Amino acid sequence: MTHIGFKTHCFICRMEHPWMTKGKGRGRGRSSSVSSRSSYGSSSSSSTPIIQRGGMILVKLNSKTQEKTSSSIHMEDIPKSDPLYAKLQEYITQKQSNTFASIAREDTIDDMKTYEKVEKREMIFLLENFDIQRREEPWKIFQRYLLNGLYFPGESYKTRKYYETLLISTGVEFQHFSGYNTIENCYNFSKMIVKKIIHIEDWGISSMTERQINLNNVKISFTYWDYIQAFKKVLCYNNERHKHTWFIKVCAKIFASPIPNWFLIWWSYHGPTIKILPEPFIKLYKEWVKISPDLNKLYQQEHISYLQQIEHICFFIEFSIPWIHKWVPEVDFTEEQIPCLYRTHYNNFWDKLMKKDPQTKSIHGKELLDQIASTIKEYNRIPNKGIVTDDSTSVKHMDRRISNHDEVEQNEIILDYLEEVKKTLLANLNHYAKSDSSMRSEASEDMHEAQQIEEKEPVDALKKAKPHLAMLKDKENIPESDPLMLNYKNI
């Protein structure tokens, strides 16, 4: 039996029909009339006409009106031959097609098309084989294994609020926004602005050094490892509609200290690439990546972490470009074919930056684009902004640096680079040649002195041996032609 009525509102007819019954019965009661004025113009009633046919109107009542009325209509009470039956049936079909389940599913499919899917995905926890039958219902699997509203395993007291409070105490700002029709602490979207990242060397004596936060008037300790986990787990929130999104921005001031490698891993899951950038930003990125002095210094290092996307990370952070982040769960298998629940991440550009401001008539992101363009002009004034060749330059990363330019520029840069290498080699050869000449001169003097010493030493030895040779001559009659006797005569 189909019933036209919901928890928050119901639908009634203005006129009593021949097929409307009164008295006791399920869902039936005395009909209350509603004046035309109250349904159309009165502010005390929010009754809205849904279908009108002649003098009959189907209206939507607010909760107050619903409490006053005791009559409702069931589809089974309306004869199928009545023209209103077809209209009501069409309306019901439309409402059923617009249920949250269908809307969420369709919106998710359409919405995801505008997002960049992150290649890496995070395994949340392993599943049992009987969970495979719920492969299309990953959200229900969360409810099966975890508490409602909890989307990661771990210690029970380390909730998402715990990690958020932790990060607030260390330089991260949060702001949550709820819809007008949502319950308290149910967020539609949230903001996360990272203004500081603490390196392990700045934490304390040890990474296990504890700091404290006050959560619900209770002091709770945390270590550096909790701090690292907080960046990941604080984003593991979703609302009851499973359509929550994050606005994330990492401020340029974090460059004041070295960026720890764990943050680069965090970025590989939650951070974007330049693929999400619209054309005006892409155009500026291609100019910036060629002349950025920070990238130039970076490519001179022997080892570069996260080499594949390091330029993207630096670009987003240097200009504090925000992005929209969301995640969805999915059931899949590990390499060992064990079922598990994965978290797949998606990123999108904050499209407000490309929308026009009705007051200024320019896009909201114009100031940011101007800032990037101004920075590029400043970098162009820096001398020796090209590829630097010195003793610290790592050749194995030069191809990465050159690859940021187009084909014509690549050939020019390669020729310039080879010319610089030639000059460097010739300068080193001249230096070594002078050093070798000096060393040969010193070696020649040393050899001359050594030769004079060696010439004196045999003579002195033979003089000492003269008495012994005379004795041997007398005893053994050594021939005069013997070389030993010739040397003896020359002494």
C-alpha positions as CSV (number, residue, x, y, z in Angstrom):
1,M,0.0,0.0,0.0
2,T,1.4,3.4,-1.0
3,H,0.8,6.2,1.5
4,I,1.3,9.8,0.6
5,G,2.8,11.1,3.8
6,F,6.2,11.6,5.5
7,K,7.5,12.1,8.9
8,T,8.0,15.9,8.4
9,H,5.0,16.6,6.2
10,C,1.9,15.1,4.7
11,F,-0.4,15.8,1.8
12,I,-4.1,16.4,2.0
13,C,-6.8,17.4,-0.4
14,R,-8.8,20.6,-0.2
15,M,-12.1,19.0,-1.1
16,E,-13.7,15.9,0.1
17,H,-14.2,13.4,-2.7
18,P,-16.8,10.8,-3.1
19,W,-14.2,8.1,-2.5
20,M,-12.9,9.7,0.8
21,T,-14.3,7.9,3.8
22,K,-14.6,9.2,7.4
23,G,-14.6,7.5,10.7
24,K,-12.3,5.0,12.3
25,G,-9.8,3.3,10.2
26,R,-6.0,3.1,9.6
27,G,-4.7,6.5,8.8
28,R,-8.2,8.0,8.5
29,G,-10.0,10.5,10.5
30,R,-12.0,13.6,10.3
31,S,-11.0,15.9,7.5
32,S,-10.1,19.4,8.3
33,S,-10.7,22.2,5.8
34,V,-7.9,24.6,4.9
35,S,-8.8,28.0,3.7
36,S,-7.5,29.2,0.4
37,R,-6.0,32.3,1.9
38,S,-3.9,30.4,4.4
39,S,-2.5,28.1,1.8
40,Y,-1.4,30.8,-0.6
41,G,-0.7,34.0,1.3
42,S,-0.6,33.4,5.0
43,S,2.7,33.5,6.7
44,S,1.4,31.3,9.5
45,S,1.1,28.4,7.2
46,S,3.6,27.1,4.7
47,S,1.1,25.0,2.8
48,T,2.2,24.7,-0.7
49,P,0.0,23.6,-3.6
50,I,1.4,20.5,-5.3
51,I,-1.4,19.6,-7.8
52,Q,-4.4,21.6,-8.7
53,R,-7.4,20.3,-10.7
54,G,-10.4,22.5,-10.8
55,G,-11.4,23.2,-7.2
56,M,-9.3,20.4,-5.8
57,I,-5.8,21.1,-4.7
58,L,-3.2,18.8,-3.2
59,V,-1.1,20.8,-0.7
60,K,2.0,20.2,1.3
61,L,1.6,21.0,5.0
62,N,4.2,22.1,7.4
63,S,4.6,20.2,10.7
64,K,2.3,22.6,12.6
65,T,-0.5,22.1,10.2
66,Q,0.1,18.4,10.1
67,E,-0.5,18.3,13.9
68,K,-3.8,20.0,13.5
69,T,-5.1,17.7,10.7
70,S,-6.1,14.2,11.2
71,S,-7.0,13.2,7.7
72,S,-4.8,11.7,5.0
73,I,-5.2,10.1,1.7
74,H,-4.2,6.6,0.6
75,M,-3.8,5.6,-3.0
76,E,-6.0,2.6,-2.4
77,D,-8.9,5.0,-1.6
78,I,-8.7,6.7,-5.0
79,P,-10.4,5.0,-7.9
80,K,-8.0,4.3,-10.8
81,S,-10.5,5.8,-13.1
82,D,-10.3,9.2,-11.4
83,P,-8.1,11.6,-13.3
84,L,-6.3,12.6,-10.1
85,Y,-5.1,9.1,-9.6
86,A,-2.8,9.3,-12.6
87,K,-1.4,12.7,-11.5
88,L,-0.7,11.4,-8.0
89,Q,0.9,8.2,-9.3
90,E,3.2,10.3,-11.5
91,Y,4.1,12.5,-8.6
92,I,4.8,9.5,-6.4
93,T,7.0,8.0,-9.0
94,Q,9.0,11.2,-9.3
95,K,9.4,11.4,-5.5
96,Q,10.7,7.8,-5.4
97,S,13.2,8.5,-8.1
98,N,14.4,11.5,-6.0
99,T,15.1,9.6,-2.8
100,F,18.4,10.2,-1.2
101,A,19.8,6.8,-2.2
102,S,19.2,7.5,-5.9
103,I,20.2,11.2,-5.7
104,A,23.4,10.4,-3.8
105,R,24.3,7.7,-6.2
106,E,23.8,9.8,-9.3
107,D,25.4,12.9,-7.8
108,T,28.4,10.9,-6.7
109,I,28.9,9.5,-10.2
110,D,28.5,13.0,-11.8
111,D,30.5,14.7,-9.0
112,M,33.4,12.3,-9.2
113,K,33.9,13.1,-12.9
114,T,35.2,16.6,-12.0
115,Y,37.7,15.2,-9.4
116,E,41.1,13.8,-9.9
117,K,41.4,10.3,-8.5
118,V,44.6,9.8,-6.5
119,E,46.5,6.8,-7.7
120,K,47.5,5.6,-4.3
121,R,44.8,4.3,-2.0
122,E,44.9,3.6,1.7
123,M,44.0,0.2,3.2
124,I,41.7,0.7,6.2
125,F,41.5,-2.8,7.5
126,L,41.2,-6.4,6.3
127,L,37.8,-8.1,5.9
128,E,36.5,-11.6,6.2
129,N,35.3,-13.6,3.1
130,F,31.6,-13.3,4.1
131,D,32.0,-9.5,3.7
132,I,32.5,-9.9,0.0
133,Q,28.7,-10.2,-0.5
134,R,28.5,-6.6,0.7
135,R,31.1,-5.3,-1.7
136,E,28.7,-2.7,-3.0
137,E,27.9,-1.5,0.5
138,P,31.2,-0.3,2.0
139,W,29.5,2.2,4.3
140,K,27.6,-0.6,6.0
141,I,30.8,-2.5,6.5
142,F,32.1,0.5,8.5
143,Q,29.1,0.2,10.8
144,R,29.7,-3.5,11.1
145,Y,33.3,-3.2,12.3
146,L,33.4,0.2,13.8
147,L,31.2,2.6,15.8
148,N,28.8,4.7,13.9
149,G,30.6,7.8,12.7
150,L,34.1,6.3,13.1
151,Y,36.0,5.7,9.9
152,F,39.4,4.4,11.1
153,P,40.5,1.7,13.5
154,G,42.7,2.4,16.6
155,E,42.5,3.2,20.2
156,S,39.0,4.0,21.3
157,Y,40.0,7.3,23.0
158,K,41.9,8.5,19.9
159,T,38.9,9.8,18.1
160,R,38.9,12.2,15.1
161,K,38.2,15.0,17.6
162,Y,41.3,13.9,19.5
163,Y,43.5,14.3,16.4
164,E,41.8,17.6,15.5
165,T,42.5,19.1,18.9
166,L,46.1,17.8,18.7
167,L,46.7,19.6,15.4
168,I,45.0,22.8,16.6
169,S,47.6,22.9,19.4
170,T,50.4,22.6,16.8
171,G,49.5,25.2,14.2
172,V,46.6,23.9,12.1
173,E,43.3,25.7,11.8
174,F,39.9,24.0,11.4
175,Q,36.4,25.2,10.7
176,H,33.3,23.2,10.1
177,F,30.0,24.1,8.4
178,S,26.7,22.5,9.0
179,G,23.6,22.7,6.8
180,Y,20.4,24.2,8.0
181,N,18.7,20.8,8.0
182,T,21.4,18.8,9.6
183,I,21.8,17.7,13.2
184,E,24.4,19.2,15.5
185,N,28.0,18.1,14.9
186,C,27.0,16.9,11.4
187,Y,29.1,18.8,8.9
188,N,28.5,19.3,5.2
189,F,32.0,20.6,4.5
190,S,35.1,21.6,6.6
191,K,38.2,23.7,6.3
192,M,41.8,22.7,7.2
193,I,44.5,25.3,6.9
194,V,48.0,24.1,7.6
195,K,50.2,27.0,8.9
196,K,53.0,25.1,10.5
197,I,54.6,21.7,10.2
198,I,56.9,20.5,13.0
199,H,60.1,18.6,12.0
200,I,61.2,15.8,14.3
201,E,64.3,17.7,15.2
202,D,62.1,20.5,16.6
203,W,59.9,18.2,18.6
204,G,62.2,17.7,21.6
205,I,64.8,15.3,23.0
206,S,63.0,12.3,21.5
207,S,60.1,11.6,19.2
208,M,58.5,9.9,22.2
209,T,58.6,13.2,24.1
210,E,55.0,13.8,25.2
211,R,53.0,16.9,24.9
212,Q,49.5,17.5,26.3
213,I,46.2,18.7,25.0
214,N,42.9,19.4,26.9
215,L,40.1,17.3,25.5
216,N,36.7,17.5,27.2
217,N,38.4,19.0,30.3
218,V,40.7,15.9,30.4
219,K,44.5,16.3,29.8
220,I,45.7,13.7,27.2
221,S,49.3,13.2,26.1
222,F,50.6,12.7,22.6
223,T,53.9,12.0,20.9
224,Y,55.4,13.0,17.6
225,W,54.0,9.8,16.1
226,D,50.5,10.7,17.1
227,Y,51.2,14.1,15.5
228,I,52.0,12.4,12.2
229,Q,49.0,10.2,12.3
230,A,46.8,13.2,13.1
231,F,47.3,14.6,9.6
232,K,45.8,11.5,8.1
233,K,43.1,10.5,10.5
234,V,41.7,14.0,11.0
235,L,40.4,13.9,7.4
236,C,38.6,10.6,8.0
237,Y,35.2,12.3,8.6
238,N,32.0,11.9,6.6
239,N,28.4,12.9,7.3
240,E,25.3,10.7,7.3
241,R,24.8,11.5,3.6
242,H,28.4,10.5,2.8
243,K,28.9,13.7,0.8
244,H,31.3,15.6,3.1
245,T,34.2,17.5,1.5
246,W,37.3,19.2,2.8
247,F,38.7,22.6,1.8
248,I,42.5,22.3,2.4
249,K,45.2,24.9,2.1
250,V,48.9,24.6,3.0
251,C,50.4,28.0,3.7
252,A,53.8,29.0,2.3
253,K,55.1,29.8,5.7
254,I,55.8,26.1,6.3
255,F,58.9,26.6,4.0
256,A,60.5,28.4,7.0
257,S,61.6,24.9,8.2
258,P,62.6,21.8,6.2
259,I,59.6,19.8,5.1
260,P,59.7,16.3,6.7
261,N,59.5,13.3,4.3
262,W,56.4,12.0,6.1
263,F,54.5,15.1,4.9
264,L,55.4,14.2,1.3
265,I,53.9,10.8,1.9
266,W,50.8,12.5,3.3
267,W,50.6,14.6,0.1
268,S,50.8,11.5,-2.1
269,Y,47.4,10.5,-0.6
270,H,45.7,13.8,0.1
271,G,47.5,16.4,-2.0
272,P,46.7,17.3,-5.6
273,T,48.7,17.5,-8.8
274,I,48.6,20.2,-11.4
275,K,46.0,18.2,-13.3
276,I,43.3,19.9,-11.3
277,L,44.4,23.4,-12.2
278,P,42.5,25.4,-14.8
279,E,44.3,26.9,-17.8
280,P,45.3,30.3,-16.3
281,F,47.1,28.5,-13.5
282,I,48.7,25.9,-15.7
283,K,50.1,28.6,-18.0
284,L,51.8,30.3,-15.0
285,Y,53.0,27.0,-13.6
286,K,54.9,26.3,-16.8
287,E,56.7,29.6,-16.5
288,W,57.3,29.2,-12.8
289,V,58.8,25.7,-13.0
290,K,61.5,26.9,-15.4
291,I,62.9,29.6,-13.2
292,S,62.1,28.9,-9.6
293,P,65.3,29.4,-7.6
294,D,64.1,27.0,-4.9
295,L,63.6,24.2,-7.5
296,N,67.0,25.0,-9.0
297,K,68.6,24.5,-5.6
298,L,66.6,21.4,-5.1
299,Y,67.8,19.8,-8.2
300,Q,71.4,20.3,-7.1
301,Q,70.8,17.9,-4.2
302,E,72.1,14.4,-4.5
303,H,68.7,12.9,-3.4
304,I,65.3,14.3,-4.0
305,S,62.3,12.8,-2.2
306,Y,59.1,12.2,-4.1
307,L,60.8,13.3,-7.3
308,Q,57.7,12.5,-9.5
309,Q,55.6,15.4,-8.1
310,I,58.0,17.6,-6.1
311,E,57.4,20.6,-8.5
312,H,53.6,20.3,-8.0
313,I,54.0,20.3,-4.2
314,C,56.2,23.3,-4.2
315,F,53.9,25.2,-6.6
316,F,50.8,24.6,-4.5
317,I,52.6,25.4,-1.2
318,E,54.5,28.5,-2.4
319,F,51.3,30.2,-3.5
320,S,49.0,28.6,-0.9
321,I,46.6,27.3,-3.6
322,P,43.7,25.6,-2.0
323,W,41.9,22.4,-3.2
324,I,38.8,20.3,-2.4
325,H,39.4,16.9,-1.0
326,K,37.0,13.9,-0.4
327,W,37.3,10.2,0.0
328,V,35.1,7.1,-0.5
329,P,35.5,3.6,0.7
330,E,35.6,0.6,-1.6
331,V,36.0,-3.1,-1.1
332,D,38.8,-4.8,-3.0
333,F,41.5,-7.4,-2.5
334,T,45.2,-7.3,-1.5
335,E,48.0,-8.8,-3.5
336,E,47.4,-12.0,-1.5
337,Q,43.7,-11.9,-2.6
338,I,42.5,-11.1,1.0
339,P,39.4,-8.9,1.0
340,C,39.9,-5.5,2.5
341,L,38.4,-2.1,2.8
342,Y,40.3,0.7,1.0
343,R,40.0,4.4,1.2
344,T,40.2,6.1,-2.2
345,H,40.9,9.8,-2.3
346,Y,39.8,12.5,-4.8
347,N,40.9,16.1,-5.3
348,N,39.4,19.0,-7.1
349,F,40.2,22.6,-7.8
350,W,38.3,25.2,-5.7
351,D,36.2,26.5,-8.5
352,K,35.2,29.7,-6.7
353,L,38.6,31.1,-7.7
354,M,37.5,31.0,-11.4
355,K,34.0,32.5,-10.7
356,K,33.3,36.2,-11.2
357,D,32.8,38.5,-8.3
358,P,29.6,40.4,-8.9
359,Q,31.1,43.5,-7.3
360,T,34.5,43.7,-8.9
361,K,33.4,41.9,-12.1
362,S,36.6,39.9,-12.1
363,I,37.2,36.4,-11.0
364,H,37.9,35.7,-7.3
365,G,41.3,34.2,-8.1
366,K,42.6,37.3,-9.9
367,E,44.6,38.4,-6.9
368,L,46.2,35.0,-6.6
369,L,47.0,34.9,-10.3
370,D,48.5,38.3,-10.1
371,Q,50.7,37.2,-7.2
372,I,52.0,34.3,-9.2
373,A,52.7,36.4,-12.2
374,S,54.5,39.0,-10.1
375,T,56.7,36.4,-8.4
376,I,57.7,35.0,-11.8
377,K,58.8,38.5,-12.9
378,E,60.9,38.8,-9.8
379,Y,62.5,35.4,-10.5
380,N,63.3,36.5,-14.1
381,R,65.4,39.3,-12.6
382,I,67.6,36.9,-10.7
383,P,70.9,36.4,-12.4
384,N,72.1,32.8,-13.2
385,K,68.5,31.6,-13.0
386,G,69.3,28.8,-15.5
387,I,70.8,25.4,-14.7
388,V,73.8,25.8,-12.3
389,T,76.8,23.5,-12.8
390,D,79.2,23.2,-9.9
391,D,80.8,20.5,-7.9
392,S,77.6,19.9,-5.9
393,T,75.3,19.4,-9.0
394,S,74.0,15.9,-9.5
395,V,73.9,15.1,-13.2
396,K,71.4,12.3,-12.8
397,H,68.7,14.9,-11.9
398,M,69.5,17.3,-14.7
399,D,67.2,15.6,-17.1
400,R,64.4,16.2,-14.7
401,R,65.2,19.9,-14.5
402,I,65.5,20.2,-18.3
403,S,62.2,18.2,-18.9
404,N,60.2,21.2,-17.5
405,H,60.9,23.1,-20.8
406,D,59.6,22.7,-24.3
407,E,61.6,21.0,-27.0
408,V,63.2,24.1,-28.5
409,E,64.2,25.4,-25.0
410,Q,65.5,21.9,-24.1
411,N,68.0,22.0,-27.0
412,E,69.2,25.5,-26.1
413,I,69.5,24.5,-22.4
414,I,71.4,21.3,-23.3
415,L,73.9,23.3,-25.4
416,D,74.3,25.9,-22.7
417,Y,74.7,23.2,-20.1
418,L,77.4,21.4,-22.2
419,E,79.2,24.7,-22.7
420,E,79.2,25.3,-19.0
421,V,80.4,21.8,-18.4
422,K,83.2,22.4,-21.0
423,K,84.3,25.6,-19.2
424,T,84.2,23.9,-15.9
425,L,86.3,21.0,-17.1
426,L,88.9,23.3,-18.8
427,A,89.1,25.4,-15.7
428,N,89.7,22.3,-13.6
429,L,92.2,21.0,-16.1
430,N,94.2,24.2,-16.0
431,H,94.1,24.1,-12.2
432,Y,95.3,20.5,-12.2
433,A,98.0,21.3,-14.8
434,K,99.5,24.1,-12.6
435,S,99.4,21.8,-9.6
436,D,101.1,19.0,-11.5
437,S,103.8,21.3,-12.8
438,S,104.5,22.5,-9.4
439,M,104.5,19.0,-8.1
440,R,106.9,17.8,-10.8
441,S,109.3,20.7,-10.1
442,E,109.3,19.8,-6.4
443,A,109.7,16.2,-7.2
444,S,112.7,16.9,-9.5
445,E,114.5,18.8,-6.7
446,D,113.8,16.0,-4.3
447,M,115.2,13.4,-6.7
448,H,118.4,15.4,-7.2
449,E,119.0,15.7,-3.5
450,A,118.2,12.0,-3.1
451,Q,120.6,11.1,-5.9
452,Q,123.5,13.0,-4.2
453,I,122.8,11.2,-1.0
454,E,122.8,7.8,-2.7
455,E,126.1,8.6,-4.5
456,K,127.8,9.4,-1.2
457,E,126.5,6.3,0.6
458,P,128.3,3.6,-1.6
459,V,131.7,5.4,-1.3
460,D,131.5,5.6,2.5
461,A,130.5,2.0,2.6
462,L,133.5,0.9,0.4
463,K,135.9,2.9,2.5
464,K,134.7,1.1,5.6
465,A,135.1,-2.2,3.7
466,K,138.7,-1.5,2.5
467,P,140.5,-3.2,5.4
468,H,138.4,-6.3,4.9
469,L,139.0,-6.5,1.2
470,A,142.8,-6.3,1.9
471,M,142.6,-9.3,4.2
472,L,140.6,-11.2,1.6
473,K,143.1,-10.5,-1.1
474,D,146.0,-11.8,1.0
475,K,144.0,-14.9,2.1
476,E,142.3,-16.0,-1.2
477,N,144.4,-14.2,-3.9
478,I,141.5,-12.5,-5.6
479,P,142.4,-11.7,-9.2
480,E,143.1,-8.2,-10.1
481,S,140.5,-8.3,-12.9
482,D,137.7,-9.0,-10.4
483,P,135.1,-6.0,-10.2
484,L,135.4,-6.0,-6.5
485,M,139.2,-5.4,-6.7
486,L,138.6,-2.7,-9.4
487,N,136.3,-0.8,-7.0
488,Y,138.9,-1.4,-4.2
489,K,141.6,0.4,-6.3
490,N,139.3,3.4,-6.9
491,I,138.8,4.0,-3.2
